[in-house]
């Protein structure tokens, strides 16, 4: 059976959940990757109200949609972040922000992630996608000089905060898929390796594969896919284009999305630089059979036009069947 194609609702949280269901169903999506934002999925209600989850499932069913994954990026970000500041106040629910005292915010965010695992189990899904935050991302420029011990403390902090969360994930039979992304504890190849080492490679912690963030970092998404093939728990489709012309910087220059002075941007699926055909052949080769989620994020295109266009593009990719062992032969190397 072809892998289902879902729509990530994070970029649609300004709309009521039923309206997103109506739109996605009308376009032909198989289901939703439901964000814990707006009224789309409220973790506190899911764990405290007996009929909350059933009403969500009934609503999805009425539109012919299914759910395989929920996502809690925004609260996950606050678990490890340093500093905690006005940026977090802008993305967190009031009950998580509280009085804004940083350690209190982190602790409440951690408890929310534990409840997210419990809510996911009630919903009948086995994967939660999200961010981890990072206490050392602010050192990425490496100046003032960063002592190695400071970096080690960052990974130790990540393990200390996330292992108790992952214990709950194990208890309820749900996995966490971390999105490798700038500002997280794992944002590229080597930081992903170090993050996995920090938590002892426990199976509760895997990866959400979103190749868009590799392109502007000059990383090869195919090598990443092969080397971390046993940790690919979920896949998001989002496209990136680069504009490095001598003036536009790789780091974005604090400019807003779609500003032509940026060195890179998200664009509509299929119109950028991600090698999608090779990636889908690779997904087939490693045996990934989970959902493919369209994460629509293009500041220069109307999302009501872009989301159905992206669905058609991904449907064609899902149908690809690779030549026997082509991916294995290209990337298998002796350790």
N, C-alpha and C positions, 0 to 999 in steps of 0.2 A: 504494500500500500504506500503511495507517495507520502512524503513527510507533510504534515499539516503546515499551512502558512497562517500566521497570526499577526495581529496588529498590536504593537505596544501602545498602551493608552496614556503613557506619561506625558506626551506632548498634546494630549486631548483632555487634560484634567480640568480645563476651564468649562467643558461641556458636561451636562449631566450624564451619568453612566448609561442610562437607557438610550440617550441620543447617540452615544458612541456605538452601542450595540446595533442600533438601527442602521447607522451609516456603514459599519463594517459588514453587516449581513447583506445589505444592498449591494455592496461592492463585490461580495463573494468570498470574503475571508472565512477560514475554517473556524477561527476562534480568536481569543484575545490573550495577550500577555498583560494581565491586569496590574496597573500601578496602584500602590497604596497611597493615592492622592485624591483630593476632592472627595466626591461621594462614590468613587469607583470601588474601593475596598478599604474599609475602616477596621483596622486590626483590633482596636479596643472593643468595638461592637461585635466583631466576629467571635471573640472569645468569651463575651459576657452575655450575649443575647442568643437564646436557644434557636430562634428561627432566622437569624440574619443570613447565615450561609445558605440555607435552603432557599430563601427568597432570591439570593444572587443566582443560584443555579437555575432556579425556575425562570428567571428573567433571561438568562443566556439561552436556555432551551427554547424559549418562546421565539427567539430570533434565529434558531438553528446554529448556535455557536457553542463552542466548548472552551475549556480553560485547561492548560497544562502547566502554567507557570504564573506566579505572582511576583511583583518586583517592589522592593522597598529601598531604592537608592538613597533617598533624601535623609531618612533617619539613620540608615547605615553609615552615612558620611560622618555623622556626629559621634560615632562610637570611639574613634581613635583620634579625631582631629585636634590639632593644636596650631594656632589658637582657635578657640570658640569665640565667635564675634557676631557682628550684625549680619554677616552673610548667612549664618546659620539661623538666626532669628527669622530671616526672610523665607526659609524653606521648611522649617520645622513646624509641626502642630504645636499649638499653645501648651498643651499638656506635656510635651517633651521639652519645650524651651523653659517653661516655668519662670523662675526669677533670673534665668540667664547665667547663674553661677556655673562656670565651665565644667567642673567635675560632676556636678549634679546633672547637667545636660547629658554628659557622656553616660552616666549610670542609667538615666531614664531611657536613653536611646538603646542601650544594651538590653534592658528589660523588654523594650518594644520588639527588638529582633527575636528574642526568645518567644514572645507571644506570636510573632509572625510565623515562626515554625509551627506553632500549635494551630494557628488559624489555617495555614496551608494544609495541614493534615485533615482538618475538619472539611476543607473544601475539596479534598481528594486529589490534590496536586503534590508532586514529589520534589519540586524544585522552586527555590526562591532565588531570584536574581537581585543583585544589589552592589553597593559600595561598602568599603570597610573604613574609609577615612585613613589618615596617616598623621602621626605626630612628627614626622621628619620630612614631609613634602616641602615645607618651607625652606629646607636646606639644599634644595636641588641645584641651585646656582653654585654651590660649594664655596661661596665667599660671604662673610668671613670664613676662613678655613674651618672645615668641619672635622672634629676629632673622630676617628673610627669608633670610639666607644659610644659616641652620641648616636651613630647609625645603628650600632648593635642594640642600644637601649630602645630605639624605635621599633625594631623587630620583636624585641622582648615584650614591649608594651602591647604590640599587636597580638602576640600569642596570649598574654595574660588576660586581655580583654575579650578575645574571641573564642578561646577554648571553652569557657563556661557557656557561651552562646551555642557553640557547636555541640556541646553535650546535650542540649535540649533538642537540637536538630536530630542527633542520633536517637534520642529517646522516642521521638515521634516518627522516625523513618523518612525524614525530609533532608534534602541536600541544599547547600548554599552555593550558588554560582556567582563568584566575584567577577565583576566587569573590569578587566585590565584597562586602566584609564588614568591619564594624568590627574594628580592630586590624591591618588590612592597609595596604599602600601605596596601594591604591585601595579606598576604602570608601564613596564616594558618587559623584555625577555628575562634579563638577569634579576630584576626585582621580583618577578613572578617566581623564579626558582628559589630566591631567598625567603619569600613569604611562605612557600610550601614547606621548606625546611624548618622554618620557625615553629610551625604547628605539627611537625612530625609527619607530614604528608597524610594526615588523617582524611578518610574518604568523604567525610561530611562536607569538606571544603573543596570545591572545584572552580571552574572558570566559565564565564559567559564570553564566548568568542565573538568579538565585534572588531573586524579588521580595519574599520575606518580610522581607529586611533593609532594603528601601526604605520599607516602610509606617511603621515606628515612627520613621524619620528624616524623615517628611513629604515623601518624594520620590515622584514619579510614575513607576511602573514602565513605563508605556506610552511615555512620552516617552523614557526611557532605552532601551527596546527599539528604538524607531525610530532614535534618533540613533546608537546603536552597533550597528546591524543587521548590519554587515559583520563584526563581531567576536563574534557570538553563536555559540560553538562547542559549547555544551552547555546543557541546561536542567534545573534541579532544581525540584521542587514541594515547598514547605514553607509552612505557613500561620502567620500572625501575627494576634494580637488586641491592641488597646491598651486601657488602663484609666486614662486621664488624668482624675482626679477631684479635682484640687486637692491631693492628698497623694502620689499615686503618681508617681514621677519617670520621665522618659524614659530616664534612664541606668541604671535598675534598682536603684539604692540598695544595691548589694552584697548583694542578697537572692537566695536560691536560686530556681531555676525553679519555677513553679507557686505561689509565695508570693503571696497575694492583694494584698500591698502593693506588688508590682512594677507599673510603669507599662505593661509589655507582656510578652507571652509567646508562645511557639510553641504552637499548638493543632492539633487534628486537621484534616486537609485539608478545605476546604469549610466550615469553621465559624468563619472569621475574616474579615479585611478585604481580602485580596488580590482584585482584580477578575479572577478567573480566566477568565471567558468572553471578556472583551475581550482579555486576554493571549493566549489561544489563537487568537483571530481575528488578532491581530497576528503571532503566529508563522507562521500560514499566509501572511499577506500578505508577510512578508519572506523567505519561502521556506525557513524552517528545517524540515529533514526528519530531524533526528537523534533520538536517544532522549529520552524524557521520564522523568526519574528521580524517584521518590518518596523524599524524605528524611524518614523518619519521626522526629519529635522532639516529643513531647507528654508532659510529665512527669505530666499528670493523667489519662492514658488508657492502658489496657493495650495494648501494641504488637501483641500477637497478635490483638487485635480491630481495632486501628486500621489496620494495614497492608493487610489485604484490603479494608476500607472505603475507604481512600484509593485503591486500585487501581480500584475501581468508579467512584469520582468522576472520576478522571483519564481512564478509558476513555471516559466520556461527553464529556469536553472534547475529546479527540483527534478525535472524530467531527464536531466543529463545522466547518462551511464558511462563511466570511464572505461578505457581499455584495461584489460586485466593487469593488475599489479603496477600500473604506470606510476602512480604516486609513491608506492612502496619503493620501487626501484630508484626513483629520483632522490628520495630523502633518507632512506635507510642507510646508516653508517655504522661502522664498528665503534663501539664505545672504547 
